[in-house]
Amino acid sequence: MRKIVLAAVAGAAMSLAACSGNADNAASETSDSAMADANANADAAATAASEASTDAAAAASEATSAAEATATDATSATSSTTTAD
C-alpha cells in the first residue's frame, strides 16, 4: 500500500515539476512581451515629444513673423498719416 501511495506522490511531483517549466516559460514570455511594449511606448513618446518641440518652434516662428508684419503695417499706417498732414 505504501508503495502505491509513494508512486502516486512521486507521479504528482513529476507532473507539477513538468508543469512549472511551462509556467516559467510563460512568465518569461509575458515579461519579454511587457518589456517590448514598454520600449515601443517609450520610443513613441520620444518621437511625439520631438515632433511637439518642432511644431512649437514652427508656431513661435510664425507668430514672430505675424507680429513683425503687424508692426510694419502699423508703422506704415502711422507714417502715411503723418505724411498726409
GUSE-174823 format. One record per atom (N, C-alpha, C, CB): chain; residue number from 1; x, y, z. Coordinates in nm, 3 decimals. Glycine has a CB too. Layout:
 lomi mardren      xx      yy      zz
    A     NUM       X       Y       Z
...
# end
This chain:
 lomi mardren      xx      yy      zz
    A       1   0.083  -0.119   0.000
    A       1   0.000   0.000   0.000
    A       1   0.087   0.125   0.000
    A       1  -0.094   0.000   0.121
    A       2   0.195   0.124   0.080
    A       2   0.283   0.240   0.085
    A       2   0.348   0.265  -0.050
    A       2   0.389   0.222   0.192
    A       3   0.384   0.159  -0.117
    A       3   0.450   0.175  -0.248
    A       3   0.355   0.242  -0.347
    A       3   0.496   0.037  -0.303
    A       4   0.228   0.210  -0.340
    A       4   0.130   0.271  -0.431
    A       4   0.116   0.421  -0.399
    A       4  -0.007   0.200  -0.420
    A       5   0.108   0.454  -0.272
    A       5   0.094   0.593  -0.231
    A       5   0.220   0.671  -0.269
    A       5   0.068   0.604  -0.078
    A       6   0.337   0.612  -0.244
    A       6   0.463   0.679  -0.281
    A       6   0.474   0.697  -0.431
    A       6   0.583   0.600  -0.229
    A       7   0.429   0.600  -0.507
    A       7   0.431   0.610  -0.654
    A       7   0.337   0.722  -0.700
    A       7   0.391   0.475  -0.718
    A       8   0.221   0.731  -0.637
    A       8   0.125   0.837  -0.672
    A       8   0.181   0.975  -0.638
    A       8  -0.009   0.814  -0.599
    A       9   0.244   0.987  -0.520
    A       9   0.303   1.114  -0.479
    A       9   0.418   1.150  -0.572
    A       9   0.352   1.107  -0.334
    A      10   0.501   1.053  -0.607
    A      10   0.612   1.078  -0.699
    A      10   0.560   1.122  -0.836
    A      10   0.701   0.952  -0.712
    A      11   0.454   1.056  -0.882
    A      11   0.394   1.093  -1.011
    A      11   0.338   1.235  -1.008
    A      11   0.282   0.995  -1.048
    A      12   0.272   1.270  -0.897
    A      12   0.218   1.406  -0.883
    A      12   0.331   1.508  -0.880
    A      12   0.131   1.417  -0.755
    A      13   0.438   1.475  -0.809
    A      13   0.552   1.567  -0.802
    A      13   0.614   1.586  -0.939
    A      13   0.658   1.514  -0.703
    A      14   0.626   1.479  -1.014
    A      14   0.681   1.489  -1.150
    A      14   0.590   1.573  -1.241
    A      14   0.702   1.348  -1.211
    A      15   0.460   1.553  -1.225
    A      15   0.364   1.632  -1.305
    A      15   0.375   1.781  -1.274
    A      15   0.219   1.583  -1.280
    A      16   0.385   1.813  -1.146
    A      16   0.399   1.953  -1.107
    A      16   0.531   2.012  -1.157
    A      16   0.390   1.967  -0.956
    A      17   0.635   1.934  -1.150
    A      17   0.765   1.980  -1.199
    A      17   0.760   2.007  -1.349
    A      17   0.874   1.877  -1.167
    A      18   0.693   1.920  -1.422
    A      18   0.681   1.939  -1.567
    A      18   0.596   2.060  -1.599
    A      18   0.621   1.814  -1.632
    A      19   0.490   2.082  -1.525
    A      19   0.402   2.196  -1.549
    A      19   0.468   2.327  -1.510
    A      19   0.271   2.179  -1.472
    A      20   0.548   2.326  -1.405
    A      20   0.609   2.452  -1.362
    A      20   0.708   2.503  -1.465
    A      20   0.679   2.434  -1.228
    A      21   0.767   2.415  -1.544
    A      21   0.856   2.459  -1.652
    A      21   0.779   2.540  -1.755
    A      21   0.923   2.339  -1.720
    A      22   0.659   2.497  -1.786
    A      22   0.575   2.573  -1.879
    A      22   0.534   2.706  -1.819
    A      22   0.450   2.492  -1.917
    A      23   0.508   2.705  -1.690
    A      23   0.471   2.830  -1.623
    A      23   0.589   2.927  -1.625
    A      23   0.426   2.804  -1.477
    A      24   0.710   2.875  -1.605
    A      24   0.828   2.961  -1.611
    A      24   0.845   3.019  -1.750
    A      24   0.954   2.883  -1.571
    A      25   0.825   2.935  -1.851
    A      25   0.836   2.983  -1.989
    A      25   0.731   3.089  -2.020
    A      25   0.824   2.866  -2.087
    A      26   0.609   3.065  -1.974
    A      26   0.501   3.160  -1.998
    A      26   0.530   3.292  -1.927
    A      26   0.366   3.102  -1.952
    A      27   0.580   3.283  -1.804
    A      27   0.612   3.406  -1.730
    A      27   0.725   3.481  -1.799
    A      27   0.651   3.372  -1.585
    A      28   0.822   3.411  -1.850
    A      28   0.933   3.474  -1.921
    A      28   0.885   3.542  -2.049
    A      28   1.042   3.370  -1.954
    A      29   0.799   3.473  -2.122
    A      29   0.745   3.531  -2.245
    A      29   0.660   3.654  -2.216
    A      29   0.662   3.426  -2.320
    A      30   0.581   3.647  -2.109
    A      30   0.499   3.762  -2.070
    A      30   0.587   3.880  -2.032
    A      30   0.406   3.724  -1.953
    A      31   0.692   3.852  -1.958
    A      31   0.786   3.957  -1.918
    A      31   0.854   4.019  -2.039
    A      31   0.891   3.901  -1.821
    A      32   0.897   3.935  -2.132
    A      32   0.961   3.985  -2.254
    A      32   0.864   4.070  -2.336
    A      32   1.013   3.868  -2.339
    A      33   0.740   4.025  -2.343
    A      33   0.639   4.099  -2.417
    A      33   0.611   4.235  -2.352
    A      33   0.509   4.018  -2.427
    A      34   0.603   4.235  -2.220
    A      34   0.580   4.361  -2.149
    A      34   0.697   4.457  -2.169
    A      34   0.558   4.335  -1.999
    A      35   0.818   4.405  -2.168
    A      35   0.935   4.490  -2.190
    A      35   0.936   4.547  -2.331
    A      35   1.065   4.411  -2.164
    A      36   0.900   4.464  -2.429
    A      36   0.894   4.512  -2.567
    A      36   0.788   4.621  -2.581
    A      36   0.864   4.396  -2.663
    A      37   0.672   4.602  -2.516
    A      37   0.567   4.704  -2.520
    A      37   0.614   4.834  -2.454
    A      37   0.440   4.653  -2.451
    A      38   0.683   4.822  -2.343
    A      38   0.732   4.941  -2.273
    A      38   0.834   5.015  -2.359
    A      38   0.795   4.902  -2.138
    A      39   0.921   4.941  -2.426
    A      39   1.019   5.005  -2.515
    A      39   0.951   5.075  -2.632
    A      39   1.120   4.902  -2.567
    A      40   0.851   5.009  -2.690
    A      40   0.778   5.070  -2.801
    A      40   0.706   5.197  -2.756
    A      40   0.677   4.970  -2.861
    A      41   0.646   5.192  -2.636
    A      41   0.577   5.311  -2.584
    A      41   0.676   5.424  -2.556
    A      41   0.500   5.276  -2.457
    A      42   0.793   5.390  -2.504
    A      42   0.894   5.493  -2.477
    A      42   0.943   5.556  -2.607
    A      42   1.012   5.432  -2.399
    A      43   0.963   5.474  -2.709
    A      43   1.004   5.528  -2.839
    A      43   0.897   5.619  -2.898
    A      43   1.035   5.413  -2.937
    A      44   0.772   5.577  -2.887
    A      44   0.662   5.659  -2.939
    A      44   0.652   5.790  -2.862
    A      44   0.529   5.582  -2.931
    A      45   0.672   5.787  -2.732
    A      45   0.666   5.909  -2.652
    A      45   0.780   6.003  -2.689
    A      45   0.671   5.876  -2.502
    A      46   0.899   5.949  -2.712
    A      46   1.013   6.031  -2.751
    A      46   0.989   6.096  -2.887
    A      46   1.142   5.947  -2.755
    A      47   0.933   6.020  -2.978
    A      47   0.901   6.075  -3.111
    A      47   0.796   6.185  -3.100
    A      47   0.852   5.963  -3.206
    A      48   0.693   6.162  -3.020
    A      48   0.588   6.262  -3.004
    A      48   0.642   6.388  -2.940
    A      48   0.474   6.206  -2.919
    A      49   0.731   6.374  -2.843
    A      49   0.790   6.491  -2.778
    A      49   0.876   6.570  -2.876
    A      49   0.873   6.449  -2.655
    A      50   0.950   6.499  -2.959
    A      50   1.034   6.565  -3.058
    A      50   0.949   6.640  -3.160
    A      50   1.123   6.462  -3.129
    A      51   0.843   6.575  -3.205
    A      51   0.753   6.640  -3.301
    A      51   0.683   6.760  -3.239
    A      51   0.649   6.540  -3.353
    A      52   0.645   6.750  -3.113
    A      52   0.579   6.861  -3.045
    A      52   0.675   6.979  -3.032
    A      52   0.530   6.819  -2.906
    A      53   0.800   6.951  -3.005
    A      53   0.901   7.057  -2.995
    A      53   0.919   7.126  -3.129
    A      53   1.035   6.999  -2.947
    A      54   0.925   7.048  -3.235
    A      54   0.939   7.105  -3.370
    A      54   0.817   7.189  -3.405
    A      54   0.959   6.993  -3.474
    A      55   0.699   7.138  -3.374
    A      55   0.575   7.212  -3.402
    A      55   0.569   7.342  -3.322
    A      55   0.452   7.124  -3.371
    A      56   0.613   7.338  -3.197
    A      56   0.612   7.459  -3.114
    A      56   0.709   7.563  -3.169
    A      56   0.647   7.424  -2.968
    A      57   0.824   7.519  -3.214
    A      57   0.921   7.612  -3.271
    A      57   0.867   7.676  -3.399
    A      57   1.054   7.540  -3.300
    A      58   0.799   7.596  -3.481
    A      58   0.740   7.650  -3.604
    A      58   0.629   7.750  -3.572
    A      58   0.684   7.535  -3.692
    A      59   0.547   7.718  -3.472
    A      59   0.439   7.809  -3.432
    A      59   0.496   7.940  -3.378
    A      59   0.348   7.742  -3.328
    A      60   0.603   7.932  -3.301
    A      60   0.665   8.053  -3.247
    A      60   0.723   8.138  -3.358
    A      60   0.775   8.017  -3.145
    A      61   0.783   8.073  -3.457
    A      61   0.839   8.146  -3.571
    A      61   0.728   8.216  -3.651
    A      61   0.917   8.051  -3.662
    A      62   0.619   8.144  -3.671
    A      62   0.505   8.204  -3.743
    A      62   0.446   8.321  -3.665
    A      62   0.397   8.099  -3.769
    A      63   0.437   8.307  -3.534
    A      63   0.383   8.415  -3.451
    A      63   0.474   8.537  -3.456
    A      63   0.366   8.368  -3.305
    A      64   0.605   8.514  -3.454
    A      64   0.700   8.624  -3.463
    A      64   0.687   8.696  -3.596
    A      64   0.844   8.573  -3.445
    A      65   0.677   8.618  -3.704
    A      65   0.661   8.678  -3.837
    A      65   0.532   8.759  -3.845
    A      65   0.662   8.569  -3.946
    A      66   0.425   8.706  -3.789
    A      66   0.297   8.777  -3.793
    A      66   0.304   8.905  -3.711
    A      66   0.184   8.688  -3.741
    A      67   0.372   8.901  -3.597
    A      67   0.385   9.021  -3.514
    A      67   0.469   9.126  -3.584
    A      67   0.448   8.986  -3.378
    A      68   0.577   9.083  -3.650
    A      68   0.660   9.177  -3.724
    A      68   0.583   9.241  -3.839
    A      68   0.786   9.107  -3.778
    A      69   0.502   9.160  -3.907
    A      69   0.422   9.213  -4.018
    A      69   0.320   9.313  -3.966
    A      69   0.351   9.099  -4.094
    A      70   0.258   9.283  -3.853
    A      70   0.161   9.375  -3.794
    A      70   0.229   9.505  -3.752
    A      70   0.091   9.310  -3.674
    A      71   0.348   9.493  -3.695
    A      71   0.422   9.613  -3.653
    A      71   0.461   9.696  -3.774
    A      71   0.547   9.574  -3.573
    A      72   0.501   9.630  -3.881
    A      72   0.538   9.702  -4.004
    A      72   0.417   9.773  -4.062
    A      72   0.599   9.606  -4.109
    A      73   0.302   9.706  -4.064
    A      73   0.179   9.766  -4.114
    A      73   0.138   9.886  -4.029
    A      73   0.066   9.663  -4.117
    A      74   0.152   9.872  -3.897
    A      74   0.116   9.982  -3.807
    A      74   0.210  10.101  -3.828
    A      74   0.120   9.935  -3.660
    A      75   0.337  10.074  -3.848
    A      75   0.434  10.181  -3.872
    A      75   0.405  10.249  -4.005
    A      75   0.578  10.127  -3.870
    A      76   0.372  10.171  -4.106
    A      76   0.340  10.228  -4.238
    A      76   0.215  10.314  -4.231
    A      76   0.321  10.116  -4.342
    A      77   0.115  10.269  -4.157
    A      77  -0.009  10.345  -4.145
    A      77   0.016  10.475  -4.071
    A      77  -0.117  10.262  -4.072
    A      78   0.101  10.473  -3.970
    A      78   0.134  10.595  -3.895
    A      78   0.213  10.690  -3.981
    A      78   0.213  10.561  -3.768
    A      79   0.306  10.637  -4.057
    A      79   0.389  10.722  -4.143
    A      79   0.307  10.788  -4.252
    A      79   0.501  10.640  -4.206
    A      80   0.216  10.714  -4.313
    A      80   0.135  10.772  -4.420
    A      80   0.039  10.874  -4.366
    A      80   0.060  10.665  -4.496
    A      81  -0.011  10.856  -4.245
    A      81  -0.100  10.954  -4.185
    A      81  -0.022  11.081  -4.151
    A      81  -0.167  10.896  -4.058
    A      82   0.096  11.065  -4.102
    A      82   0.179  11.181  -4.067
    A      82   0.221  11.257  -4.192
    A      82   0.303  11.137  -3.987
    A      83   0.252  11.185  -4.297
    A      83   0.295  11.247  -4.421
    A      83   0.180  11.323  -4.486
    A      83   0.350  11.142  -4.518
    A      84   0.059  11.271  -4.475
    A      84  -0.055  11.335  -4.536
    A      84  -0.091  11.466  -4.470
    A      84  -0.172  11.244  -4.533
    A      85  -0.057  11.481  -4.343
    A      85  -0.091  11.606  -4.275
    A      85  -0.002  11.712  -4.325
    A      85  -0.080  11.594  -4.123
# end
